[in-house]
Amino acid sequence: MNALTAWLGRAGLDDPGHYKILAGPVLIIMIMAMMILPLPPFVLDVLFTFNIALSVMVLLVSMFTTKPLDFAAFPAVLLFATLLRLSLNVASTRVVLMNGHSGPGAAGQVIESFGEFLVGGNFAVGLIVFMILIVINFMVITKGAGRIAEVGARFTLDALPGKQMAIDADLNAGLINEETAKNRREETAMEADFYGSMDGASKFVRGDAIAGILIMGINLVGGLIVGVAQHGLSPGDAARTYTLLTIGDGLVAQVPALVISTAAGVTVSRVSSDQDVGQQLIGQLFDNPKVMFLAAGVLGMLGMVPGMPNGVFLLFTAMLGGLGWWLRREAKAREVEQRETAPVAEASPEAAEASWQDVQLVDPLGLEVGYRLIGLVDASQDGELLRRIKGVRKKFAAEVGFLPPVVHIRDNLEFSPHAYRLALNDVEIGRGEAFVGQWLAIDPGGAVGELEGRAGQDPAFGLPATWTDTGLRDQAEAQGYTVVDAATVIATHINHLLSTHAAAMLGRAEVQQLLERVKADYPELVDEVVPKPISLATLTAILQNLLSEQVSIRDMRRILDVLAVHGQHTTDSEELTAAVRVALGGAIVEAWFGADKQIEVIGLDGRLEQMLGQALSNGGGLEPGLAQTLVEQTEQAARGQADRGVSPVLVVKHDLRPLLARFLRRSVDSLVVLSQSEIPDDRQLRVARVIGAQG
């Protein structure tokens, strides 16, 4: 005994709960044994009774579940129940053909009872009843349940991407947490698997019905041959004995099959709700008193027709009329109770018209994708773009200095299948196309040769590019192309758009959160600057000015230090921005030139600087001809610097920088304007190009 206990412990079966894992293998072994080994009639009686009990249990479980996934094991149960019935048919066929000549009880009392009692010992009646059960099971229940399962599987799979997108949208919006989203994704996937399995499992039931017809025919023919040829029975006696046994065998198998088929139909045809099938039937079929009264009236008129069973019709008329009266009385009682308990505010028509809950705020950042790109943002499919967007936000926060809004993602069926669109405060800031399964080969300027594929351009920087197949990736890299996948293309575009529109994403709420973060390390400094002498609105304007010219605001300690000093003398956001820029000059220069001590820049001609200074002091604008010339020469100089791989940076006098930065930023996108005061003392300026030197 101790040795057995030790062996069970090593096998992991010493815990009684572990014996559940043996249920499937033991059942399969029993089914195989029934097909191979001869069984005595008593064992057949036990197994036939177990089969009937199992079918009834399956039907009851399917009736009392409230949604299909509550009985997710039903496809497997259907398979095992079908195999069990077929193995019982094989075992009973063996017993009937071997011992049928000895009398009706040769195959056990269950088969004898179904053959004698249920059909009165009349094999013709039994044969007709058996065929009717086959027709009901095969043509009506099984066919309908199979069709419902097929349509349900197709619709569930078609709706799967949309459901996953809805879950991700709720998660991004903060309506649910990660754990809830994970559970909902698993439930959605299980629902798709369930309907797919039910579509295939319904074929088991149809095959079982066909097998029942074939087995009955084989038993009839085989019984006649065995009875007449081997046991010397007359054709009439052999036909009567073996036909009754065959019909009893068929009925005892088809009745559970009909019950299982009904359970399958109930499972796949229900609509998910918090009620089981019985509650839905009673609650929806017998809930309207008008229906009861009309049905009672129709039956009452039929009951008055001479020759009809008047008593039965009038009895049902009275029952339905009484039920309708009781339902109407209950409905009136519920209305009175609701009127008495309802608050006065709910009855106000003004409150029912609209509320502040009806106001829908726009998403700070929204990404809409065509249906071909859904897989990139579907977490259940390990969407690569979701991870990339999280990385983009972290990178932005680390480099720029504040956390950008969450990107709310949704699909848009009106889009081109491969298109996407990024919107800031519901205004489009970027659009592009990406082709899942292909690679974008970008020409950085030195690529040689051409590639087969769809011509296009890099959506982030506008470089010429080609969408090509995976097989040409190595060739493209060998020719000097930069090759990236669809998720990287979109993520890079989003990163570029966030950097470009950083100022628009920073509002008072973000600045307040940024101050809370800084206050955790420098509480006295924050209290000294905000809200006095610098208000939250002024600080927001200063930070927006810096971001609009791609200056990082990570160094908030230094920014607040400068504002603490200069805020005592002025609250003008432009003057304070200029002071902050001087303090951040080292970081600004390093962002464009790295650690190079000698920096190559663009300068202004002395006469041009004098003319611009006079225009600034007089408060007037630039003369149109001068403005046009300034723009043209600046574009030419910036293009020349970019062609040589040098950042196009224009260095001017401190008081001219704000004017030229605002003016030239609208015309020359890539140009950066720095003041001479922002250049650290350890950097040496080398003016490579001079604007205005040509007159």
C-alpha positions in Angstrom: 0.0 0.0 0.0 2.9 2.4 0.8 4.5 1.5 -2.5 1.3 2.4 -4.3 1.0 5.7 -2.4 4.6 6.6 -3.3 4.0 5.8 -7.0 0.9 7.9 -7.0 2.9 10.7 -5.4 5.6 10.5 -8.0 2.9 10.6 -10.7 1.3 13.7 -9.2 -2.0 11.8 -8.5 -1.8 11.8 -4.6 -4.2 14.8 -4.6 -7.8 13.8 -5.3 -8.3 16.9 -7.4 -5.6 15.5 -9.8 -7.8 12.6 -10.7 -9.9 14.9 -13.0 -7.1 14.7 -15.5 -7.8 11.0 -15.9 -11.4 11.5 -17.0 -10.6 12.0 -20.7 -8.1 9.2 -21.1 -10.3 6.7 -19.1 -13.3 7.6 -21.3 -11.4 7.1 -24.5 -10.0 3.7 -23.2 -13.6 2.6 -22.3 -14.9 3.7 -25.8 -12.1 1.7 -27.5 -12.8 -1.3 -25.2 -16.5 -1.3 -26.1 -15.7 -1.4 -29.8 -13.2 -4.3 -29.4 -14.3 -6.4 -26.4 -17.6 -8.3 -26.2 -19.8 -6.9 -23.4 -22.4 -8.9 -21.4 -26.0 -7.7 -21.5 -25.9 -6.3 -18.0 -23.0 -4.0 -18.8 -24.8 -2.8 -21.9 -27.8 -1.9 -19.8 -25.5 0.1 -17.5 -23.8 1.9 -20.3 -27.0 2.7 -22.2 -28.5 4.1 -19.0 -25.4 6.2 -18.5 -25.6 7.5 -22.1 -29.2 8.6 -21.5 -28.3 10.3 -18.2 -25.4 12.0 -19.8 -27.5 13.4 -22.6 -30.1 14.7 -20.2 -27.4 16.4 -18.1 -25.9 18.0 -21.2 -29.3 19.4 -22.2 -30.0 20.8 -18.7 -26.5 22.4 -18.5 -27.1 24.1 -21.9 -30.5 25.3 -20.7 -29.2 26.9 -17.5 -26.2 28.7 -18.9 -26.6 32.4 -19.6 -24.0 32.7 -22.4 -22.3 30.2 -24.7 -18.9 30.5 -23.0 -20.4 29.2 -19.8 -20.4 25.8 -21.5 -17.2 26.2 -23.5 -16.5 22.4 -23.2 -19.6 21.6 -25.2 -17.8 20.8 -28.5 -15.6 18.3 -26.7 -18.5 16.9 -24.8 -20.4 16.5 -28.1 -17.5 14.6 -29.6 -17.2 12.2 -26.6 -21.0 11.6 -26.5 -21.0 10.8 -30.2 -18.1 8.4 -29.8 -19.9 6.8 -26.8 -23.1 6.2 -28.8 -21.3 4.8 -31.8 -19.2 2.4 -29.6 -22.4 1.3 -27.8 -23.9 0.6 -31.3 -20.9 -1.5 -32.2 -21.1 -3.4 -28.9 -24.9 -3.9 -29.1 -24.7 -5.0 -32.7 -22.1 -7.7 -31.7 -24.4 -9.0 -28.9 -27.6 -8.9 -31.1 -26.0 -10.8 -33.9 -24.3 -13.4 -31.6 -27.2 -14.0 -29.2 -30.3 -12.6 -30.9 -31.6 -16.1 -31.8 -32.1 -16.8 -28.1 -34.9 -14.3 -27.6 -35.8 -10.6 -27.1 -33.7 -10.3 -23.9 -30.5 -11.4 -25.5 -29.1 -7.8 -25.7 -30.2 -6.7 -22.3 -33.3 -5.2 -20.7 -32.9 -1.7 -22.0 -32.9 -2.7 -25.7 -35.8 -5.2 -25.0 -37.8 -2.5 -23.2 -37.3 0.0 -26.1 -38.2 -2.7 -28.6 -41.2 -4.2 -26.8 -42.7 -1.5 -24.6 -42.2 1.7 -26.5 -43.5 0.3 -29.8 -45.7 -2.4 -28.5 -43.6 -5.2 -30.0 -44.6 -4.2 -33.5 -41.5 -4.0 -35.6 -43.3 -2.0 -38.4 -44.4 0.7 -35.9 -40.9 0.7 -34.4 -39.3 1.1 -37.8 -41.5 4.0 -38.6 -40.8 5.7 -35.2 -37.1 5.2 -35.7 -37.2 6.8 -39.1 -39.2 9.7 -37.8 -36.6 10.3 -35.0 -33.9 10.1 -37.6 -35.6 12.7 -39.8 -36.3 15.1 -36.9 -32.7 14.8 -35.7 -30.9 14.9 -39.1 -33.1 17.2 -41.2 -34.4 19.6 -38.6 -32.4 20.0 -35.4 -28.9 19.0 -36.6 -29.1 20.9 -39.9 -30.5 24.1 -38.2 -27.9 24.0 -35.4 -25.1 23.4 -37.9 -26.2 26.4 -40.0 -26.4 28.6 -36.9 -23.0 27.5 -35.8 -21.5 28.2 -39.2 -23.0 31.7 -39.5 -22.1 32.4 -35.9 -18.5 31.4 -36.5 -18.2 33.5 -39.6 -19.8 36.6 -38.0 -17.7 36.2 -34.8 -14.4 36.0 -36.8 -15.4 39.0 -38.9 -16.2 41.0 -35.8 -13.0 40.0 -34.0 -10.8 42.9 -35.2 -13.5 45.4 -34.3 -13.9 44.0 -30.8 -10.2 44.0 -30.2 -10.0 47.6 -31.4 -12.9 48.6 -29.0 -11.0 47.0 -26.1 -7.8 48.8 -27.0 -9.7 52.1 -27.4 -11.3 51.6 -23.9 -7.9 50.8 -22.5 -6.2 53.9 -24.1 -9.1 56.1 -23.0 -8.6 54.8 -19.4 -12.1 53.3 -19.1 -10.7 49.9 -18.2 -7.4 48.8 -16.7 -4.8 46.3 -18.2 -6.2 43.3 -16.3 -9.8 43.9 -17.5 -8.6 44.5 -21.1 -6.6 41.2 -20.9 -9.7 39.3 -19.6 -11.9 40.8 -22.3 -9.4 39.9 -25.0 -9.2 36.3 -23.8 -13.0 36.1 -23.7 -13.3 37.4 -27.2 -10.7 34.9 -28.5 -12.5 32.1 -26.6 -15.8 33.1 -28.1 -14.3 32.9 -31.6 -12.7 29.5 -30.9 -16.0 28.3 -29.4 -18.1 29.1 -32.5 -15.4 27.7 -34.8 -15.4 24.5 -32.8 -19.2 24.3 -32.7 -19.2 24.7 -36.5 -17.0 21.5 -36.8 -18.6 19.7 -33.9 -22.1 19.9 -35.5 -20.8 17.6 -38.2 -20.4 14.9 -35.5 -24.1 14.9 -34.9 -25.0 14.7 -38.6 -22.6 11.9 -39.0 -24.0 10.1 -36.0 -27.5 10.3 -37.6 -26.3 8.9 -40.9 -24.4 6.2 -39.0 -27.6 5.3 -37.2 -29.4 4.6 -40.4 -26.6 2.6 -41.8 -26.2 0.5 -38.6 -29.9 -0.2 -38.5 -29.8 -1.5 -42.2 -26.7 -3.6 -41.5 -28.3 -5.1 -38.4 -31.5 -6.0 -40.3 -29.7 -7.6 -43.2 -27.1 -9.2 -40.9 -29.7 -10.5 -38.5 -31.7 -12.2 -41.3 -28.5 -13.9 -42.6 -27.3 -15.0 -39.2 -30.7 -16.2 -38.0 -31.6 -18.1 -41.2 -28.1 -19.4 -42.2 -26.5 -20.1 -38.9 -29.3 -20.7 -36.4 -31.9 -22.4 -38.7 -34.7 -19.9 -37.9 -37.5 -19.4 -40.4 -37.3 -16.1 -42.3 -40.4 -14.8 -40.5 -39.1 -15.6 -37.0 -35.6 -14.3 -37.9 -37.2 -11.1 -39.2 -39.3 -10.5 -36.2 -36.6 -11.3 -33.6 -33.7 -9.4 -35.1 -35.9 -6.5 -36.3 -37.3 -5.8 -32.8 -33.8 -6.1 -31.3 -32.4 -3.8 -34.1 -35.2 -1.2 -33.6 -34.7 -1.3 -29.8 -31.0 -0.8 -30.3 -31.6 2.1 -32.7 -34.2 3.8 -30.4 -32.0 3.5 -27.3 -29.2 5.3 -29.3 -31.3 7.8 -31.1 -33.2 9.2 -28.1 -30.0 10.4 -26.4 -28.8 11.6 -29.8 -31.9 13.7 -30.2 -31.4 15.1 -26.7 -27.8 16.0 -27.5 -28.7 17.6 -30.8 -31.3 19.7 -29.0 -28.7 20.8 -26.5 -26.4 21.8 -29.4 -29.2 23.8 -31.0 -30.0 25.6 -27.7 -26.3 26.4 -27.1 -25.7 28.0 -30.5 -29.1 29.7 -31.0 -29.2 31.6 -27.7 -28.5 35.3 -27.4 -26.1 36.1 -24.6 -27.8 37.8 -21.6 -28.0 37.5 -17.9 -30.9 35.0 -18.2 -30.9 31.3 -19.1 -33.1 29.9 -21.9 -36.0 29.1 -19.6 -36.1 32.6 -18.2 -35.8 34.1 -21.6 -38.7 32.0 -22.9 -41.0 32.7 -20.0 -40.0 36.4 -19.8 -40.5 37.1 -23.5 -43.2 34.7 -24.6 -45.6 35.1 -21.6 -44.9 38.7 -20.7 -47.5 40.6 -22.9 -51.1 40.5 -21.7 -52.3 41.6 -25.2 -50.9 38.5 -26.7 -52.6 36.3 -24.1 -56.0 38.0 -24.7 -55.7 37.7 -28.5 -54.7 34.0 -28.3 -57.6 33.3 -25.9 -60.0 35.0 -28.3 -58.8 32.9 -31.2 -59.1 29.6 -29.3 -62.5 30.7 -27.9 -63.8 31.1 -31.5 -62.4 27.8 -32.5 -64.0 26.2 -29.5 -67.4 27.4 -30.6 -67.2 25.6 -33.9 -69.4 22.5 -34.0 -67.5 19.3 -34.2 -64.3 20.7 -32.5 -63.2 19.5 -29.1 -65.0 22.3 -27.4 -64.0 21.4 -23.8 -60.3 21.5 -24.5 -60.4 24.7 -26.5 -62.5 26.5 -23.9 -60.3 25.3 -21.1 -57.2 26.8 -22.8 -59.3 30.0 -23.5 -60.0 30.4 -19.8 -56.3 29.7 -18.9 -54.9 32.2 -21.4 -57.5 34.8 -20.5 -56.7 34.4 -16.8 -53.0 34.7 -17.4 -53.5 37.8 -19.5 -55.6 39.4 -16.7 -52.9 38.5 -14.1 -50.1 40.0 -16.3 -52.0 43.2 -16.8 -52.7 43.6 -13.1 -49.0 43.0 -12.3 -47.9 45.6 -15.0 -50.3 48.2 -13.5 -48.9 47.5 -10.0 -45.3 48.0 -11.3 -46.3 51.3 -12.9 -47.8 52.6 -9.7 -44.7 51.6 -7.7 -42.4 53.3 -10.2 -44.4 56.5 -10.1 -44.3 56.5 -6.3 -40.6 55.8 -6.0 -39.3 57.9 -9.0 -37.5 61.1 -7.9 -39.1 64.4 -9.0 -36.0 65.4 -11.0 -36.3 62.4 -13.3 -39.8 63.5 -14.3 -38.6 67.0 -15.4 -38.6 67.3 -19.2 -35.6 69.8 -19.0 -33.4 67.2 -17.2 -34.4 64.5 -19.8 -33.4 66.7 -22.8 -29.7 67.2 -22.3 -26.9 67.2 -19.7 -23.2 67.9 -19.4 -22.7 64.1 -19.9 -23.8 64.6 -23.5 -20.7 66.9 -24.1 -18.1 64.8 -25.9 -14.5 66.2 -25.6 -12.1 65.7 -28.4 -9.1 63.4 -28.1 -5.8 65.3 -27.6 -4.1 62.8 -29.9 -6.0 60.4 -32.2 -4.7 57.8 -34.7 -7.2 56.4 -37.2 -6.2 53.5 -39.4 -7.6 51.6 -42.3 -8.7 48.0 -41.9 -5.5 46.5 -43.3 -3.6 48.2 -40.5 -5.7 46.8 -37.7 -3.3 44.0 -37.1 -0.6 46.4 -36.2 -2.6 47.9 -33.4 -4.4 44.7 -32.2 -2.9 43.6 -28.9 -4.3 40.0 -29.3 -2.2 39.8 -32.5 0.8 41.2 -30.8 0.4 44.5 -32.6 3.9 45.9 -33.2 2.7 49.5 -33.5 1.3 49.6 -30.0 4.7 48.8 -28.5 6.3 51.3 -30.9 3.9 54.1 -29.9 4.6 53.5 -26.2 8.3 53.7 -27.0 7.8 56.9 -29.0 6.0 58.6 -26.0 8.8 57.5 -23.6 11.4 58.8 -26.0 9.6 62.1 -26.4 9.2 62.6 -22.7 12.9 61.9 -22.2 14.1 64.2 -24.9 11.6 67.1 -24.9 10.7 67.2 -21.3 7.0 66.5 -20.8 4.7 63.6 -21.3 2.6 63.8 -24.5 -1.0 62.7 -24.4 -2.1 59.1 -24.9 -2.7 58.2 -28.5 -6.3 57.1 -28.9 -6.5 54.5 -31.7 -9.5 53.6 -33.7 -10.3 52.1 -37.1 -12.0 54.0 -39.9 -13.7 52.1 -42.6 -14.0 55.2 -44.8 -10.2 55.3 -45.1 -8.2 53.5 -47.8 -7.3 50.1 -46.4 -3.6 51.0 -45.9 -4.0 54.7 -44.9 -3.6 56.2 -41.4 -4.2 59.7 -40.0 -2.9 61.4 -36.9 -5.0 64.2 -35.4 -4.2 66.8 -32.7 -7.3 68.1 -30.9 -9.4 66.6 -33.8 -7.3 68.5 -36.4 -5.3 66.4 -38.9 -1.5 67.0 -38.6 -0.3 64.1 -40.7 -1.4 61.4 -43.0 0.3 58.5 -44.8 0.1 55.0 -46.1 1.8 51.7 -44.9 1.6 48.3 -46.4 1.7 45.4 -43.9 3.9 42.6 -45.0 6.1 44.8 -47.1 9.2 46.9 -46.4 9.8 50.6 -47.2 13.2 51.1 -48.9 14.1 54.7 -48.3 16.7 56.4 -50.4 18.8 58.6 -48.0 20.6 60.1 -51.0 23.3 57.6 -51.8 21.4 54.6 -52.9 22.2 53.1 -56.3 19.9 51.3 -58.7 16.1 50.9 -58.7 13.9 48.4 -56.9 10.8 46.6 -58.0 7.7 47.6 -56.0 5.3 50.5 -55.3 6.9 53.9 -55.6 6.2 56.3 -52.8 7.9 58.5 -50.2 8.8 58.4 -46.6 5.8 60.0 -44.8 8.0 61.5 -42.1 10.6 63.4 -44.1 9.4 63.1 -47.7 12.4 61.2 -49.0 11.8 59.1 -52.1 11.1 55.4 -51.3 9.7 52.2 -52.6 7.4 49.6 -50.9 9.0 46.3 -51.8 8.5 42.6 -50.9 10.3 40.8 -48.1 12.4 38.9 -50.6 14.1 42.1 -51.9 15.0 43.4 -48.4 18.7 42.2 -48.5 19.1 43.5 -52.1 17.7 46.9 -51.0 20.1 47.2 -48.1 23.0 46.1 -50.3 22.1 49.0 -52.8 22.3 51.6 -50.0 18.6 51.9 -49.1 17.3 52.2 -45.5 14.8 49.4 -45.1 12.1 49.6 -42.4 8.8 47.8 -41.8 5.3 49.3 -41.8 5.1 49.7 -38.0 8.4 51.5 -38.0 7.3 53.8 -40.8 4.2 54.9 -38.9 6.0 55.1 -35.5 8.7 57.3 -37.1 6.1 59.5 -38.7 4.3 59.9 -35.3 7.5 60.7 -33.6 8.3 63.4 -36.2 4.8 64.9 -35.9 4.9 65.0 -32.1 8.3 66.8 -32.2 7.0 69.3 -34.7 3.8 70.0 -32.8 5.2 69.8 -29.3 4.1 73.4 -28.5 0.5 72.7 -29.4 0.4 69.7 -27.1 1.6 71.6 -24.1 -1.2 73.3 -22.2 -1.8 74.5 -18.7 -2.8 71.0 -17.5 0.5 69.6 -18.7 2.5 72.4 -17.3 0.8 71.9 -13.9 1.7 68.2 -14.0 5.3 69.1 -15.0 5.5 71.5 -12.0 4.2 68.8 -9.7 7.0 66.6 -11.0 9.7 69.3 -10.5 8.3 70.2 -7.1 9.0 66.7 -5.8 12.8 67.5 -6.2 12.8 71.3 -5.8 9.8 72.4 -3.8 11.2 75.8 -2.7 12.2 76.8 -6.3 8.7 76.1 -7.7 7.0 78.0 -4.8 9.3 81.0 -5.4 8.4 81.3 -9.1 4.8 80.1 -9.5 2.3 81.6 -9.2 4.3 84.8 -8.2 6.0 86.4 -9.9 5.3 84.2 -12.9 1.7 83.0 -13.4 0.9 79.6 -14.8 -0.3 81.2 -18.0 2.9 83.1 -18.5 5.0 80.0 -17.8 3.0 78.0 -20.3 3.6 80.7 -23.0 7.3 80.7 -22.3 7.6 76.9 -22.5 5.5 76.9 -25.7 7.8 79.5 -27.2 10.8 77.3 -26.5 9.1 74.2 -27.9 8.0 76.0 -31.1 11.7 76.4 -31.9 12.5 72.8 -31.0 14.2 73.7 -27.7 13.9 71.0 -25.0 12.4 72.0 -21.7 14.0 69.1 -19.8 16.1 71.5 -17.7 13.2 72.9 -15.7 15.5 73.7 -12.8 17.5 76.1 -14.8 14.4 77.6 -16.5 12.9 78.3 -13.1 16.1 79.8 -11.8 16.2 82.3 -14.7 12.5 83.1 -14.2 13.0 83.6 -10.5 15.6 86.3 -11.3 14.2 88.0 -14.4 10.6 87.7 -13.2 11.2 90.4 -10.6 11.6 92.9 -13.4 9.2 91.9 -16.2 6.4 89.5 -16.9 6.6 89.7 -20.7 6.7 86.2 -22.0 8.9 87.1 -25.1 11.6 88.9 -23.0 11.6 86.0 -20.5 11.9 83.5 -23.3 14.9 85.3 -24.6 16.5 85.2 -21.2 15.8 81.5 -20.8 17.3 80.8 -24.2 20.6 82.5 -23.2 20.7 80.3 -20.1 20.0 77.2 -22.2 22.5 78.3 -24.9 24.9 75.5 -24.3 22.2 72.8 -24.6 20.7 74.4 -27.7 24.1 74.6 -29.5 24.9 71.0 -28.5 21.6 69.8 -29.9 22.5 71.1 -33.4 26.3 70.7 -33.5 27.2 68.1 -30.9 30.5 68.4 -29.1 32.3 70.2 -32.0 34.2 73.2 -30.7 34.2 74.9 -34.1 30.7 75.4 -35.4 29.9 76.4 -39.0 27.0 78.8 -39.3 25.2 81.3 -41.5 25.7 85.0 -40.8 24.1 88.3 -41.8 25.9 91.1 -43.7 26.6 94.1 -41.5 24.6 96.6 -43.6 21.6 94.1 -43.6 21.8 93.8 -39.8 21.8 97.6 -39.5 18.7 97.9 -41.8 16.9 95.2 -39.8 17.8 96.9 -36.5 16.4 100.2 -37.7 13.2 98.5 -38.8 12.9 96.9 -35.4 13.5 100.1 -33.5 11.0 102.0 -35.6 8.4 99.4 -35.0 7.7 99.0 -38.7 7.8 96.0 -41.0 10.3 95.0 -43.6 10.1 96.6 -47.0 8.6 94.0 -49.4 11.6 93.8 -51.8 14.0 93.4 -48.9 11.9 90.7 -47.3 11.7 88.8 -50.5 15.5 89.0 -51.0 16.1 88.0 -47.4 13.9 84.9 -47.8 15.5 83.8 -51.1 19.1 84.2 -49.9 18.2 82.4 -46.6 16.7 79.5 -48.5 19.7 79.2 -50.7 22.1 79.3 -47.8 20.1 76.8 -45.7 20.0 74.4 -48.7 23.7 74.8 -49.3 24.5 73.9 -45.6 22.1 70.9 -45.7 23.7 69.6 -48.9 27.1 69.6 -47.1 25.6 67.7 -44.1 25.8 70.8 -41.8 22.8 72.0 -39.7 21.4 75.2 -41.3 21.9 77.6 -38.3 21.7 81.4 -38.7 23.4 83.4 -35.9 22.3 87.0 -35.5 22.4 89.8 -32.8 20.5 89.1 -29.7 17.8 91.7 -30.3 17.2 90.6 -33.9 16.7 86.9 -33.1 13.0 86.9 -32.2 12.0 89.0 -35.2 14.0 86.8 -37.7 13.0 83.6 -36.0 9.3 84.4 -36.4 9.6 85.7 -40.0 11.9 83.1 -41.4 10.3 80.1 -39.7 7.2 80.5 -42.0 9.3 80.3 -45.1 12.4 78.2 -44.3 11.2 75.2 -42.3 14.7 73.7 -41.6 16.3 76.9 -40.5 17.4 77.5 -36.9 18.0 81.1 -35.7 20.3 81.6 -32.7 21.5 84.8 -31.1 25.1 85.6 -30.5 24.5 85.6 -26.8 23.4 82.0 -26.9 26.7 80.7 -28.2 28.9 79.5 -25.3 32.4 81.0 -24.9 34.1 77.7 -25.6 32.7 77.5 -29.1 34.4 79.1 -32.1 32.1 80.5 -34.9 33.0 80.0 -38.5 30.7 81.9 -40.9 30.4 79.7 -44.0 27.7 81.8 -45.8 26.7 85.4 -45.5 23.2 86.6 -46.3 23.0 90.1 -47.8 26.6 90.1 -49.0 25.3 90.2 -52.6 23.7 93.6 -52.2 
